[in-house]
Amino acid sequence: MLFYEPLFLFLYAPFVYCLYLLLGARRGARLALLLVASLLFYAWSEPLFVFLVLATVLADFFIARRIAANARAGGLWLALGVACNLGVLVTFKYAGFLVANVDAVARAFGAPGLALPAIALPIGVSFIVFEKITYLVDVRRGVTAPARSFSLYAFYVFFFPKLLAGPIVKYHEIAAQLDRFRHADMDDFVQGFARFMLGVAQKLLLADTLADGADLVFLADASRIGCADAFAGVLFFTFQIYFDFTGYSNMAIGLARMFGFRLPENFDRPYVAASLTEFWRRWHMSLTGWIKDYLYVPLGGNRLGERRTQINLWICFLASGLWHGAAWTYVAWGAYNGFFLALERAFLLDWLKRRPVWLANLLTFLVIMIGWTLFRATSLEQAGRLLLAMARPWPAAEPILFPAYDLVVLLIAAAICVAQRLTLSLGDRAALAPLAQRLAFAANGALALLFACAVGKGLADPFKPFLYFRF
């Protein structure tokens, strides 16, 4: 069930929200309603996998209590809990990839091949597993106490706005909100629905339109693509993935706000970054924060010398690449980002700081865009051909894209990337002066019009799932 599908927009969401309002101050009833609604939401897409997740949630709840009750054996219980969760992730996401590569090596040496039945990838499995691991680790570290009840912990895992594609919410970040479980007020509804409308407009009007241009290039014969088309296709995808994912994040944050919950921000104008280090502080911030807290710091962070710090960066971004998908293109993308982060750590960051900001931003954007080529490509061979085409500045014999259309759409997307911060800052009307309140009212009116246009486009065009559903 997608947030912008008619079933969700016109039936599921209004029905759940009306029941939520009718329950009023009855905290237990509201918790039960949202938990059941979240389970049904996930079961609609994953009717079988939902039972496996419920079983692992029950296991987490039991293991967390054992971790808190027995400091000496807590490490063993934590290892068991993490192993169970990673086992689910590896089985459903990486087993096919591992077997296929072992099979290729075995056949190359003349040994019998291996085969594994196809395993469907459940939606949101990576997000679910990472959040469940944070809970166990937080309890072991003493950052948070175990959840007071199974229903509260199950609600944390299954809360439908952030269930499928984040933001990745660390348990300790939302524990106080879960314990308080306050009722939403009118301001929560207004601000939340405005944020939701923004996300729908970003996804349907921008991301899905940009996707058409990207697909024209990435689905074409890579050997026939020239420099201009290669750059255009990668630019289309560069903005598509941003608006697709930030659109989902805004929908999730908005929906959660409507129910009285504050989820962490996930993006902060990443394409204005003047270094790759800054970019990763602005892009998918919930994943970057997770990797820092639960992988980079336990590996030693920057406390063990410069060489070990650079190795840790590489390990973290190789893990980030694999987290995004079981394919060598994602491994290459992670290694590529780790390489440039290590360079920045060594000398490149100081060099960029001495350059004009516009130049540092342009160079950073070029590095990011080349990385997205690896990310979007269906194979390393296709990525290599596209990068080769981008390095040869002469036109293809048969251009794929229309230059005028490309330029207009990309300029609009780039302008919105830069200006989005203003849109979000105008949303908090409680602290605005009267003139600014009128501007915010006008902005929300324009947003409502864009939302209506987006819904109309969504009804007319085939649905395109969120890119991060595959992760």
C-alpha positions, 0 to 999 in steps of 0.5 A, spaced: 500 500 500 503 506 497 501 513 501 499 516 494 494 510 492 487 512 492 486 506 497 490 509 502 488 517 501 481 516 500 479 510 505 485 507 509 488 513 512 481 517 513 478 511 516 484 510 521 485 518 523 477 518 524 477 512 529 484 515 532 480 522 533 474 518 536 478 515 541 480 521 544 484 521 550 484 513 551 491 512 551 491 504 551 485 504 545 489 509 541 495 505 541 491 498 540 488 502 534 495 504 531 498 498 532 492 494 529 492 499 523 500 498 522 500 491 522 494 491 517 498 496 513 504 491 512 500 485 511 497 488 505 504 488 502 507 482 506 501 477 508 506 472 510 513 476 512 509 480 517 508 473 521 516 472 521 517 479 523 512 479 529 516 472 531 522 476 531 519 482 535 517 477 540 524 474 541 527 481 541 522 483 547 524 477 551 532 478 549 532 485 551 529 483 558 534 478 559 540 483 557 537 488 562 537 483 567 543 480 567 549 484 566 554 478 565 551 474 560 548 481 557 553 480 551 551 473 549 544 475 549 545 481 545 549 477 540 544 472 539 539 478 538 543 481 533 545 474 530 537 473 529 536 479 526 541 479 521 540 472 519 533 474 517 536 480 513 541 475 510 536 470 508 532 474 504 536 479 501 543 476 500 542 469 500 541 469 492 547 474 491 552 469 495 550 463 492 550 466 485 557 468 486 559 462 489 556 458 483 560 462 478 567 461 482 565 454 482 563 453 475 570 457 473 574 451 476 569 446 473 566 444 480 558 443 480 554 449 480 549 451 486 542 453 485 537 456 490 530 457 489 528 465 488 526 468 495 522 474 494 525 480 498 520 483 503 519 490 503 522 495 508 526 489 511 533 493 511 529 498 515 526 494 520 532 490 521 536 496 523 531 499 527 530 492 531 538 492 532 538 499 535 533 497 540 537 491 543 544 495 543 541 501 546 538 496 552 545 493 552 549 500 553 544 502 558 541 508 553 534 506 554 530 501 559 527 495 555 520 497 553 514 497 558 510 492 554 510 488 548 505 492 545 509 498 545 515 495 542 511 492 537 508 499 535 515 502 535 517 496 530 511 497 525 508 504 526 506 504 519 509 511 517 516 510 517 515 502 516 517 501 509 523 506 508 524 510 514 527 514 517 531 509 521 528 511 528 533 509 534 529 506 539 532 511 544 530 517 540 522 515 540 522 512 547 520 518 551 514 519 546 512 512 546 511 512 554 508 519 553 503 517 547 500 524 547 494 525 543 495 530 537 492 537 537 490 541 531 497 544 530 500 537 529 494 535 524 495 542 520 503 541 520 503 534 519 498 534 513 502 540 509 508 536 510 505 530 507 502 534 501 509 536 500 512 529 500 506 527 495 508 533 490 515 531 490 514 524 489 509 524 483 510 531 480 518 531 480 521 524 482 516 520 477 517 525 471 524 525 472 524 517 472 522 517 465 528 521 463 533 517 467 529 510 464 530 512 457 538 512 458 539 507 463 534 502 459 537 504 452 543 500 449 549 503 453 554 502 447 550 507 443 549 513 448 553 519 447 556 524 452 550 529 453 545 523 453 549 520 459 550 526 463 543 527 462 540 521 464 545 521 470 542 528 472 535 525 471 537 520 476 541 524 481 534 529 482 530 523 481 533 519 487 533 525 491 525 527 490 523 520 491 526 519 497 525 525 501 518 525 498 517 519 502 521 521 508 516 528 508 510 523 507 512 519 513 514 525 518 508 528 516 503 522 517 507 521 524 506 528 526 498 528 524 498 522 530 502 526 535 509 523 533 516 527 531 520 523 527 527 525 525 529 529 519 532 525 514 535 530 509 538 537 509 539 540 502 544 535 500 546 537 493 548 544 496 554 540 500 561 543 499 564 536 500 563 529 500 563 529 508 558 534 508 554 531 503 553 525 508 551 529 514 545 532 509 543 525 505 539 520 509 541 522 515 538 517 519 542 511 516 548 515 516 547 516 524 546 509 525 552 507 521 556 512 525 553 510 532 552 502 531 558 501 526 563 506 526 564 508 533 564 500 535 570 499 530 574 505 533 572 511 530 577 516 529 580 514 536 586 509 533 590 513 528 589 516 521 590 509 518 585 505 522 580 511 521 580 511 514 580 503 514 573 504 518 571 509 513 571 504 508 568 498 512 562 503 513 561 505 506 562 498 504 557 496 509 552 502 506 553 499 499 551 492 501 545 495 505 542 498 499 542 492 495 545 485 494 549 487 487 556 489 485 554 495 483 552 497 490 559 494 493 562 499 488 558 505 490 560 504 497 567 503 495 567 509 491 564 513 497 569 510 502 575 512 497 573 519 497 571 520 504 578 517 505 581 522 500 578 528 504 580 525 511 587 525 508 588 532 504 582 533 499 577 537 505 583 542 506 584 543 499 576 544 498 575 549 504 581 553 500 576 554 494 570 558 493 564 555 495 561 555 488 567 551 486 567 546 491 560 545 491 560 544 483 566 539 484 562 535 490 556 535 485 560 532 480 563 526 484 556 525 487 553 524 480 558 519 478 557 515 484 550 515 482 552 512 476 554 506 479 548 506 484 543 506 478 546 502 473 544 495 472 551 492 472 558 494 472 559 493 465 553 498 464 556 503 469 563 502 465 560 504 459 556 510 461 562 513 465 566 512 458 561 516 454 561 521 460 568 522 459 568 522 451 565 529 449 562 528 442 555 527 441 552 520 439 549 519 432 542 518 435 540 523 441 535 519 446 533 525 450 530 532 448 535 537 450 529 543 451 525 538 455 531 536 459 534 543 461 527 545 463 525 539 468 532 539 471 533 546 472 526 546 476 529 540 480 535 544 482 532 550 484 527 546 488 533 542 491 536 549 493 529 552 496 526 547 499 529 549 506 525 555 506 518 551 504 520 547 511 521 553 515 515 557 513 511 550 515 512 552 523 507 558 523 507 558 531 513 562 531 512 567 525 510 574 525 503 576 522 506 577 515 510 571 515 504 567 517 500 570 511 506 568 507 505 561 510 498 561 508 499 562 501 505 557 501 500 552 504 495 554 499 500 553 493 502 546 496 494 544 496 494 546 489 500 542 487 498 536 492 491 536 488 495 536 481 499 530 484 494 526 486 491 527 479 497 525 475 498 519 480 491 517 478 492 518 471 499 515 470 502 508 472 504 507 479 511 507 480 514 504 487 519 508 491 526 507 490 528 505 497 522 499 497 527 495 494 532 496 500 
